[in-house]
Structures are given as structure tokens and as C-alpha cells.
Amino acid sequence: MTYADDILLIIHGSSHEAVITSVEKSLNTIEEWCFEHKLELSKDKTAIMPMFVRKREIYSSHPGVNTRGINVVTKMK
């Protein structure tokens, strides 16, 4: 399997729920594109890093994030 890498999404919204909805839609679009092009996102290298958020657990506990096995992190390498 070949992996898609070096993708950066910057998403903002008026509420946490609006951001999560945008993240889910974006991930769906990326996953569909990867499938069409026979690529896969590396779960080990894929992460969500909420900025300016005190309640990161909102993101890590959301089904659209945790069912994909995506980590919620506070910093990137």
C-alpha cells in the first residue's frame, strides 16, 4: 500500500461542533480521494492538533475522530 503524506488542514469554526463537523467532512473527502487513487492515510502519522482549545477531549472522544484511530495531540514533530 502506498501512503498519502504531508497533508495539512487548517479548519476554524464558531464552535467545537462546527469544527468537528468540518474535520469529519474533510476526512471523508480525503479518504475518498485516497481510495480512488489507491492510497491510504498512515494512522501512525495522522493526528489532529486543536489550537486554542482547553477541552481537547471533545475531539478525542468524538466518534468521527476516534473510530478512525486518529490521535489528538498537543504538538507535532
C-alpha positions as CSV (number, residue, x, y, z in Angstrom):
1,M,0.0,0.0,0.0
2,T,1.2,3.5,-0.8
3,Y,0.6,6.2,1.7
4,A,-0.6,9.8,1.2
5,D,1.5,12.2,3.3
6,D,2.3,15.8,4.0
7,I,-1.3,16.9,4.1
8,L,-2.2,19.9,6.3
9,L,-5.8,21.0,7.0
10,I,-6.5,24.2,8.9
11,I,-10.1,24.4,10.0
12,H,-11.8,27.1,12.0
13,G,-15.4,27.5,13.2
14,S,-17.7,29.3,15.5
15,S,-18.0,26.3,17.9
16,H,-16.3,23.0,18.7
17,E,-19.2,21.1,17.0
18,A,-18.8,23.2,13.8
19,V,-15.1,22.4,13.7
20,I,-15.6,18.7,14.3
21,T,-18.2,18.6,11.5
22,S,-15.7,20.3,9.2
23,V,-13.0,17.9,10.2
24,E,-15.3,14.9,9.6
25,K,-16.3,16.2,6.1
26,S,-12.7,16.9,5.2
27,L,-11.5,13.5,6.4
28,N,-14.3,11.8,4.4
29,T,-13.2,13.8,1.3
30,I,-9.6,12.9,1.8
31,E,-10.4,9.2,2.4
32,E,-12.5,9.0,-0.8
33,W,-9.7,10.7,-2.8
34,C,-7.1,8.3,-1.3
35,F,-9.4,5.3,-2.1
36,E,-9.8,6.4,-5.7
37,H,-6.0,6.8,-6.1
38,K,-5.2,3.6,-4.2
39,L,-3.6,5.5,-1.4
40,E,-4.0,5.2,2.4
41,L,-3.6,7.6,5.3
42,S,-1.0,6.4,7.7
43,K,-2.8,6.1,11.1
44,D,0.6,6.3,12.9
45,K,1.4,9.7,11.2
46,T,-2.0,11.2,11.2
47,A,-3.1,13.5,14.1
48,I,-5.4,16.3,15.0
49,M,-4.0,19.2,16.9
50,P,-6.7,21.6,18.2
51,M,-5.4,25.1,18.6
52,F,-6.5,27.4,21.4
53,V,-8.7,24.7,23.0
54,R,-8.8,23.8,26.6
55,K,-11.1,20.8,26.2
56,R,-9.1,18.5,23.8
57,E,-11.2,15.5,25.0
58,I,-14.1,16.9,22.9
59,Y,-12.1,16.0,19.9
60,S,-10.5,12.7,21.0
61,S,-13.9,11.3,22.2
62,H,-15.8,12.3,19.1
63,P,-16.9,9.2,17.0
64,G,-15.7,10.8,13.8
65,V,-12.2,11.0,15.2
66,N,-11.7,8.1,17.4
67,T,-13.3,5.5,15.1
68,R,-10.6,6.4,12.5
69,G,-7.8,5.8,15.1
70,I,-6.6,9.4,14.8
71,N,-4.6,10.7,17.7
72,V,-5.3,14.1,19.2
73,V,-2.0,15.8,20.1
74,T,-0.7,19.0,21.6
75,K,2.4,19.3,19.4
76,M,3.6,17.9,16.0
77,K,7.1,16.6,15.2
